[in-house]
Each structure stands twice: as C-alpha cells, then as structure tokens.
Amino acid sequence: MSRFLQFEKLLFANFMAEKIKQNPKQSIISCLIIAALVIIAVAIGFKQNYFTQFNADIADAANETEKAVFLTDSLFGEGFAPAAGVENYNSDNLYEKIDGKADLYLTNGFLSLQTCRFAENSSLENWAEVYFYDMGKPENAFAVYSTQKRSDAASLNWTQFGYSVSDSVYVMFGKYYVEIFLSAEDGKLLNSAESAGKRISSAVSAGKSDMPLMDVFPTENLVADSFKFISADAFGCSDLKNIFTSKYNIGDKTITVFLSTNAPAETYDKYYRFLLDNGGEELAHGLTVKNCKAVNLFGSIELFFYTDKYFAGVRGETEIENLRPIAEKLFKKISND
C-alpha cells in the first residue's frame, strides 16, 4: 500500500474516533458520508498507482523488445533455429559470460549484452553464438572493436567497421558491437554468420558509423585499418583519455599519430610531466610549431603539441627527423580546422 493510502486510512480512523466521542448519534451519518468519500479517494489512489506501475512495466517491456528484436528466430535463415533462449547480462554479471575479458568492456562504457546460440537444423553440432553489446555510444563500441581486431582479419565489404576470421565475425555500427562465434572452422557456417551480422546491422543502422576525427589524420603512408580509439590510460598515462590513433609506415619504421579534443592544453602539460617523471629527456624539436615539446623516453621519441581544439602528436622508435614531416602536416591540418 502506498504512503498516500496509509495516510488516508489513518486520518479517517482518527476523525471517526473524535466524532463519535463528541456526539455519537449525530456523528453516524457524517462518518458514513466521509467513509464513502475516503473509499472513493482510496480507489482513485489505487487506480493511479496501478496505471503508473502498468506504464512503467510497458516501458520496460518496450526497451527489452527493442534489444531482443535483433536476435530473432529467423536471424540465420531457414536452416537454423535458436538452441536456447536469449540470455541477458549487465555490468553486475557480465563476468559470468566473458570472464577474463569483462574489464575491457566495463571500462569502455558497457551497458548491456544479449546472447543467443543458433544451431543448424541438419546438425546441432554446428552452431553460431551471437553476442550483441550495447556500449552506450559509438566511441565506446569502436574502442572495443579496434582494440580486439585480429591481425588475420578479412574486411567485410558491406560495412565500414566489420571483419571475419576463420571461426568468427565482428561488426560495429553506431553504439553496438556484435561478435559471432562459430563451433568450428566451416566456410558455409561462416557465410551464414556474415549474413546474420549484415541483417542485424541493417536492422539497427545503415551499417556505417562515422567516427569523429578520422578525416583529420594524414592519409600518406597510413597503415590500412590501423585507426583506433583509446578511452583511458593511453600509452600508460592515466591522464591521456579519449585518444584517437593511427599507424604510419615511415621507411622501415612504424610510427603512431595520436589526436584528442579532450582539454588540449591541460592534457599537453600532464603528458609532458608524465614523460619527464618516468625518465624522459627533453629534446630540441626544430619545428616552427608553437606549444610543442619533444621528449626521448628510452629510445621512443614523443613529439606533441596543442591548439585551441586539439592535443596531438607523433611517437615512435626512430630519429626525430622521421617524425617532423608528419608532425608538421598534422599541425597544419588541425590549425586550419
């Protein structure tokens, strides 16, 4: 019973006791009338409470339906059927499903996971299990997707961020990240999993997720599919957050370009202090770039700077001369933005 109903009941009881005490005969009719009014008030209060809870239940059901609609019985086509119902996980029990990997998701904004296993009708030993993650926003989904991307990945031609390997499929679209794991390395099963991933992607979005800052990075010597997002503790520094990175081939060396819009001047100062506190030695950088520092950290050269909008830099185990050209291009591009 709600507090409102309890209060009405107590108020009515006290009122009747007082009336009867003052004038027993005259109070009977008055008390009956008031009792009727109280009953009406209680009924109205109960009805309002019922419909409030009903609406809340409908809203919860709608949210669950929105999530579950992508894992339908027909997701894998006529040759497959769900081997069990949809399983739901949140931040409290995620470790039960992916123990050992849960921290990666939890530190990148994880909201929920739904999984379902689909088995081939002709052979139940052939199955594919879908993991459907809601990561809250595209950057979080991309952080998980890019961090785990396999070196033997084969890109999917129907989506911007998706690939497959011999026994699994990985797709990221909007705030969602999907993994599909197979029971065995099987070409037919893999094709079915790729088609299922495409169906989910089409149901949720157009299959594309425009990531911020991708077009800011220089394109010359860019290593394909090396674009990543690091939400926290980039390069071992707790103050480096929400960093986008890409790799570049410079001669026989691979270097990293990084970029962020997170408090540029403050991040610049904190990263500089982090490098010096951990044994770095400042170098002369020779660039005509303001707000720029160069630090040698045990053979890795860090060349970084900031503008009003960006904190950016280049890092790699190579001579500083190899870093200057791309650093200048990057600075020129972000200065004009």
Buried (B, 14 or more C-beta within 10 A) or exposed (E): EEEBBEEBEEEBEEBBEEBBEEEEEEBEEBBEEBEEEBEEBBEEBBEEBEEEEEEEEEEEEEEBEEBBEBBBEEBBEEBBBBBEEBBBBEEEEBBEBBEEEBEBBEBBBBBBBBBBBBBBEEEEEBBBBBBBBBBBBBBBBBBBBBEEBEEEEBEBEBBBBBBBBEBBBBBBBBBBBBBBBBBEEBEEBBEBBBBBBBBBBBEBBEBEBEBBBBEBBBEEBBEEBBBBBBBBEBBEBEBBBBBBBBBBEBEEEBBBBBBBBEBBEEBBBBBBEBBBEEEBEEBEBEBEBEBBBBBBBEEBBBBBBBBEEBBBBBBBEBEBEBBBBBBBBBBEBBBEE
